Amino acid sequence: MRTVDVYLDNKFAGQLTERDRDEYEFAYNAQYLVDPETPAIALSLPKREEPYRSNRIFPFFTNLLPEGSNRKAMCTAFKVDEHDFFGMLEMICGKDCIGNVSLRKEEK
């Protein structure tokens, strides 16, 4: 199981989890959910208590990934398989993402 923390405007919004290669979950943080000032991280993932589950990684998150030669170069540099989307999300943790969304990974 792998996880990344999702932040919106530097506020902890929730956690994306890969339970298995075909089982993904995004769950909003309880404090983020109850704050009326915080928006959903995406139109496709409105705020709700129940976690979102899918057999594919959510398109919102794969759209954060670099494309083309940038993707290839980063995957080579970080030794990540170009077909391992969750691995690539982990790769960009702590780095610039598109817009006001950022991903972070707690080091263990």
Secondary structure, 3 states (H helix, E strand, C coil): CEEEEEEECCEEEEEEEEEECCEEEEEECHHHHHCCCCCCCECCECCCCCCEEECCCCHHHHCCCCCHHHHHHHHHHHCCCCCCHHHHHHHCCCCCCCCCEEEECCCC
